[in-house]
Amino acid sequence: MLKNMRVALFTLIALVSFTTVNAMTHAYQKSHDKQQLSITDPWIRSAPINAPALGLFMQITNNSDRDLRLTSAHVEGYQRVELHRTIDSNGMMKMVRQEFMPIPAHSKLHLKPGSWHIMLIKPDRVPSEGERVMVSLRFNDGSAQVIRASVRKGRMMIKHHSMD
């Protein structure tokens, strides 16, 4: 009987140890995955109080071993938030709506004026220079990040553009 209790106790300890190590490994991998995607320098170009749209910019770094996609963004107080890319169409710079923004493995995606950017369309109120705006970003792997973008001046990078 004592031998059976020792075997049962040993089995129980082994099972608890295995479960704990497994849970810790899973938790580490989840936190490690979150660190694989980082957002730096998020900012919104300041605009006049009657501006119909504003540009949101940042740098997204993907340190993971897999390609990721930014699939959507959400900002309270805007009628629409769209992913855009500025392209040259027969000598005319044109903003084109995108379904996603690719972020290759071990690479960076730089959202900047005249290139990839997020359009904040029809604001309830245009934020003032110096304000910080909460932005929620969603990615194709199911992850999301909430960031704060500072409103600041930025120079125009393109002379001729149109919105599609």
C-alpha positions as CSV (number, residue, x, y, z in Angstrom):
1,M,0.0,0.0,0.0
2,L,2.8,2.4,0.9
3,K,4.5,1.6,-2.4
4,N,1.3,2.4,-4.3
5,M,1.0,5.7,-2.5
6,R,4.6,6.6,-3.4
7,V,4.0,5.7,-7.1
8,A,0.8,7.8,-7.1
9,L,2.5,10.7,-5.3
10,F,5.5,10.5,-7.7
11,T,3.1,10.4,-10.7
12,L,1.1,13.4,-9.3
13,I,4.3,15.5,-8.8
14,A,5.6,14.6,-12.3
15,L,2.2,15.6,-13.8
16,V,2.1,18.9,-11.9
17,S,5.7,19.7,-12.8
18,F,5.0,18.9,-16.5
19,T,1.9,21.0,-16.5
20,T,3.6,23.9,-14.8
21,V,6.6,23.8,-17.2
22,N,4.2,23.6,-20.2
23,A,2.2,26.6,-19.0
24,M,5.3,28.6,-18.3
25,T,6.7,27.8,-21.8
26,H,3.4,28.8,-23.4
27,A,3.2,32.1,-21.4
28,Y,6.8,32.8,-22.4
29,Q,6.2,32.2,-26.0
30,K,3.1,34.4,-26.0
31,S,4.9,37.3,-24.3
32,H,7.9,36.7,-26.6
33,D,5.7,36.8,-29.7
34,K,4.2,40.1,-28.6
35,Q,7.7,41.6,-28.4
36,Q,8.4,40.4,-31.9
37,L,6.2,43.2,-33.2
38,S,7.1,46.8,-32.1
39,I,5.6,50.1,-33.1
40,T,7.8,53.3,-32.9
41,D,7.2,57.0,-33.5
42,P,3.5,57.0,-34.1
43,W,2.3,60.4,-35.1
44,I,-0.6,62.2,-36.8
45,R,0.1,65.2,-39.0
46,S,-1.5,68.3,-37.5
47,A,-4.2,70.0,-39.7
48,P,-6.7,72.9,-39.7
49,I,-9.8,72.5,-37.6
50,N,-11.9,71.9,-40.8
51,A,-9.6,69.2,-42.3
52,P,-11.6,66.4,-43.9
53,A,-8.8,63.8,-43.3
54,L,-5.5,63.4,-41.4
55,G,-2.5,61.1,-42.0
56,L,-1.2,58.7,-39.4
57,F,2.4,57.5,-39.6
58,M,4.7,55.2,-37.7
59,Q,7.4,52.5,-38.0
60,I,6.4,48.8,-37.5
61,T,9.2,46.3,-36.9
62,N,8.6,42.6,-37.3
63,N,11.3,40.6,-35.6
64,S,9.4,37.3,-36.0
65,D,10.2,34.5,-38.4
66,R,6.9,34.9,-40.2
67,D,5.4,37.6,-42.5
68,L,2.7,39.6,-40.9
69,R,0.0,42.0,-42.3
70,L,-1.5,45.1,-40.7
71,T,-5.2,44.4,-41.6
72,S,-7.0,47.3,-40.0
73,A,-6.8,50.3,-37.7
74,H,-9.4,51.9,-35.5
75,V,-9.5,55.4,-34.0
76,E,-12.5,56.7,-32.1
77,G,-14.1,59.9,-33.5
78,Y,-13.5,59.3,-37.2
79,Q,-16.1,58.2,-39.7
80,R,-13.6,55.9,-41.5
81,V,-10.0,54.7,-41.0
82,E,-8.3,53.3,-44.1
83,L,-5.0,51.8,-45.0
84,H,-3.4,53.7,-47.9
85,R,-0.4,53.7,-50.1
86,T,0.8,56.6,-52.3
87,I,1.7,55.5,-55.8
88,D,3.0,57.2,-59.0
89,S,0.3,56.8,-61.6
90,N,1.6,58.3,-65.0
91,G,3.4,61.1,-63.2
92,M,0.6,61.8,-60.8
93,M,0.9,60.9,-57.1
94,K,-2.2,59.1,-56.0
95,M,-3.4,57.6,-52.7
96,V,-4.8,54.1,-53.1
97,R,-6.7,52.3,-50.4
98,Q,-5.1,48.9,-49.4
99,E,-6.7,45.8,-47.9
100,F,-3.6,45.3,-45.8
101,M,0.0,46.4,-45.3
102,P,2.7,43.7,-45.5
103,I,5.4,43.5,-42.8
104,P,7.9,40.9,-43.9
105,A,9.7,38.7,-41.3
106,H,12.7,40.4,-39.8
107,S,11.9,43.7,-41.5
108,K,10.3,47.1,-41.0
109,L,7.4,48.9,-42.6
110,H,7.8,52.6,-42.5
111,L,4.5,54.5,-42.7
112,K,5.4,58.0,-43.8
113,P,4.1,60.9,-45.9
114,G,4.2,60.0,-49.6
115,S,4.3,56.3,-49.0
116,W,2.3,53.8,-46.8
117,H,0.0,55.6,-44.3
118,I,-3.3,55.4,-42.5
119,M,-6.0,57.8,-43.4
120,L,-8.2,59.2,-40.6
121,I,-11.3,60.3,-42.5
122,K,-14.1,62.7,-41.5
123,P,-13.1,63.5,-37.9
124,D,-15.7,64.5,-35.3
125,R,-13.1,66.9,-34.1
126,V,-9.6,67.6,-35.5
127,P,-7.0,67.0,-32.7
128,S,-4.7,69.9,-31.8
129,E,-0.9,69.8,-32.1
130,G,0.5,68.2,-28.9
131,E,-2.5,66.0,-28.3
132,R,-2.1,62.2,-28.1
133,V,-4.7,59.9,-29.9
134,M,-5.3,56.3,-29.1
135,V,-5.0,54.0,-32.1
136,S,-5.9,50.3,-32.2
137,L,-4.0,48.2,-34.8
138,R,-5.0,44.7,-35.8
139,F,-2.8,42.1,-37.5
140,N,-3.5,39.0,-39.6
141,D,-2.2,36.7,-36.8
142,G,-5.1,37.8,-34.6
143,S,-2.9,40.1,-32.5
144,A,-3.7,43.7,-31.7
145,Q,-1.8,46.7,-30.3
146,V,-3.1,49.9,-28.9
147,I,-0.7,52.8,-29.3
148,R,-0.8,56.6,-28.6
149,A,0.0,58.8,-31.6
150,S,1.2,62.4,-31.0
151,V,-0.2,65.1,-33.2
152,R,2.6,67.2,-34.7
153,K,3.6,69.2,-37.7
154,G,4.9,67.4,-40.7
155,R,6.0,68.7,-44.1
156,M,4.2,67.6,-47.2
157,M,6.1,65.1,-49.2
158,I,4.1,65.2,-52.4
159,K,3.0,68.1,-54.6
160,H,0.2,66.5,-56.7
161,H,-2.1,63.9,-55.3
162,S,-5.7,62.6,-55.4
163,M,-7.7,60.3,-53.2
164,D,-9.4,57.2,-54.7
